[in-house]
Amino acid sequence: ETVVEIKCLALVEVSANVAETANVAVDNVVVVVRKIVLMEAIVEVILARAKSDQLFNKIIRK
């Protein structure tokens, strides 16, 4: 499992507990959490690409 997936599972568990105590629909919470995790994953991919681009540029300049 990736870090993002583990984060997602942890967030879903916490959110589910919060939702139960607040009597909120757990399904809605899970959807919101998934959206947050998806955004985090996209950001991580963008950062990874930026890092690889920097390395690539350094190699080309040498």
N, C-alpha and C positions, 0 to 999 in steps of 0.2 A: 504493500500500500504506500502511496506517496504521502508526503507531509500534508498536502492539501486535503487528501481524502481523510486522513486521520483527524485533521482540524475539523473537517466537515462533520464527521461522526461525533466528535466531542461536542461541537456546537449544537448538533441536533439533539443529543442527550440532554444537555443543559437547558436548551430551549423547550424541550418536551416537558421537563420538570417544572419550569417556570410557567409554561402554558397550562399545565394541569392545576397548579395552585391558583392561577389567575382565571381558570375556566375559559381559556381561549382555545380556539380550534388548533390542535397540534399540526394539522395539515398545512395551515397558513404559515405557521412558524417555520416548518420544514422548507416550504417554498422560498421564503425570505432568506433563510440560511443558505440554501442552495445557490441563490442569486449572488449572495455575498461571497461565497466560496468560489463561484465561477469568476467573479470580478477579480478576486485575489489570484486565481490561477492565471487569468489573462495578464495581470500585472507581472506575475512571476515569469511568464513566457517572454513578455516584452523586455524585462530586465535581463533575462538570460541572453536574448538576441542582441541586446545592446552590448553586453559584455563580450560576446563572441565577435561582434563587429569591431570592437576596440582592439581585441587580440589580432584580428585579421588585418586591421589598419597598421598595427605595429609591425607585423610580419612584412607587409608590403613596403613600408618605409625603410626597412633595413637594407 
